[in-house]
Amino acid sequence: MKLASAPQDVKIPAVFEQRDVAIGDVAFILDMFADKVYTNKVRAVIRELACNAHDSHVIAGTTDIPFEVHLPTYLEPWFAIRDYGTGLCDEDIANVYGAIGVSTKRDSNEVIGCFGIGSLSPYSMCDSFIVKSYLDGIVRTYQCMRDEQRQPKVIPLGAESTDEANGLEINLTVDGKVEEFHREACEVFAFWEGTLPQINDELVISKSQQLRDSYIFKGDDFGLTSSWGDMYALMGNIAYKIPSAWDSFNTEGYVKFELGELEFDTARENLSVTDANRDVVKSKFAKVKNSLKDIAIERIEAMPTAYEKAKLAEKLNRGKLGNYIGSRDLAKYVLPEPSEKIAYWVSKYRGSDKGTTKFVDKFQDVSYYLHKDRMTTRIKSHLKDKRNGHTMYIFKDLAQVKECGIPVELLEDLNDLPKVVRSSSSGTYSSCKTLKFNKNKVGWRDKDHWDEQELELDGSEVVYVEVNRYQPIGCRRFTGSCNVNLKNSLATTKDHIGDINLVGLKTAFLKTKAFRDGNFIHLDDYLKREYAKVAPKTFLEYDKSDFGLFRDIDKVVDNDEVREIVELAKSCDNRVIADMCKKVGVEVAMTEDTSVQDMMNSFNDKFKMLGLVNSWMYKTHAEEIAEYIGGSVK
């Protein structure tokens, strides 16, 4: 990130002797940065290393690939981040992890880093950590540590061949800080954009998503809730609390700023309290406020039905949002009230309540049903597993549904609620014996990903995973180390081998005769078998970061050679399937096709100066690049 700097306005007479300022004890300086700069050390370590991973992916053109985040657990008490960016050579490792204030990111607002101290943030929590650099088929391991004099040292531990992609892995042991890391990770990743972190904790992912979802009114450069609270300046994936004296919203929310628009302290924890920052914030606030009403009306009018319009209007009319947008302007979208009251059931802590109302909520956690007799027990049992406040509206007939403006297709069937079987010894229990993975559900509990079901064994093949306490066990790490991984892998494989109706079998069921006699196949074995059928004989192999530059050129410059390279890569790019085959263990010979890489190498040999140009310069110097390689600006 480019840093603002004041122009030099001091002239030094030539007659005076000049002496350079000396740099003091490096150990003391490192202690000062590591121990004094960061007020929240756990959040700083997660933030700084995640920002470095993000920057590396941006530079390498691999923003479509998630970087991996391992939060500490009680059995695995370490924090680690593995990115799939550029990787670093031996000399760069020494400069990045053995020096202070060295940064290669101060000339671009495409990346977040700038101070050259973020890579040293682990020293704020420990005196030693491990760095692995994956670069061009070699993985080099280093121990970064302080010696007896607390001087920073980078110690090479060895190198070996690897087939893993380029990138860095930083690993530090953090005993006793499991809950703190999980709490701070939610704060760091709540606003994350541009790259995708793959986190080993489902609860952190869910809580981060819930925080994002709480901003119910979002624009290109803002997000607002309906509640009182603090406003944040979001810049470069980092949220800075806006001083209350500058906050004219008094609403919980955020406003986005471009990288370099605002100045902040060295720790990247607070905005600098300057007149320049205040003026930028107030100007952006005024711009956002002036646009809220028009954006809201435009989005409501874009909804396809009166119900969807009313739903969005009701959502935006809550709390302080209605004050900013204008409740009178939203009143025209309200749906009519029914002539008779409607029955409803609402989930409460450890129970449920029943009532009647003329107001049908369309925004909160709701579901709609038609009345059927003798359903009370099923409804109460169903609501036990629902979030507090979930409301079931029970309409007496279709006429009442239409009177309220509720689309008929939103109605659910009370007969679909699980039956409850009575037991004299243990009260009530569900008669369902197995679980079905729900690929569309999002929740913070493992249980939210699974629905109970009766499994009918008719000889058809059943794809399953073993489940213990609603967590998949015994799967490959890529396939299903947790429910989130399971969901992601099913989404990835859908385009290649079709949708999979996945069943979860509890450990006890695997010991039954029904399992032994049934036509069951484990998910890992199923993926291996099906991917073997679609495994390509040949697949394109080329440098992703190199291709990213050609793709960026093709966006702004019309050149036949560049277009041919990009079109060939897009039309024949089966690398994803080839990569999936490797991950699921398919043992089929696949040949690498380097034709795209050969074409890129030939082009780069002719136009060597392109190696000095970054993707940002393609946009700002399109005419010069078009003239250099021969072509025209698009």
Buried (B, 14 or more C-beta within 10 A) or exposed (E): BBEEEEEEEEEEEEEEEEEEEEEEEBBEBBBEBBEEBBEBBBBBBBBBBBBBBBBBBBBBBBBEBBBBBBBBEEEEBBBBBBBBBBBBBBEBBBBBBBBBEBBBBBEBBBBBBBBBBBBBBBBBBBBBBBBBBBBEEBBBBBBBBBEEEBBBEBEEEEBEEBEEBBBBBBBBBBEEBBEBBBBBBBBBBBBBEEBBBBBBBBBBBBBBBBBBEBBBBBBEBBBBBBBEBBBBBBBBBBBBEBBEEBBEBEBBBBBBBEBBBBBBEEBBBEBEEEEEBBEBBEEBBEEBEEBBBEBBBEBBEEBEEEBBBBBBBBBBBBBBBBEBBBEEBBEEBEBEBBEEBBBBBBBEEEEBEEEEBEEBBBBEEBBBBBEEEEBEEBBBBBBEBBEEEBBBBBBBEEEBBEBBBBEEEEBEEBEEBBEBEEEEEEEEEBEBBBBBBBBEEBBBBBBBBBBBBEBEEEEEEBBBBBBEEBBBEBBBEBBBBBBBBBBBBBEEBEEBBEEBEBBBBBEEBEEEEEBEEBEBBBBBEBBBEBBBEBBBEEBBBBBBBBBBBBBBBBEBBEBEBBBBBBEBBEEBBBBEBBEBBEBBBBEEEBEEBEBBBEBBBEBBEEBEEBEEBEBBBBEEBBEEBBEBBEBEEE
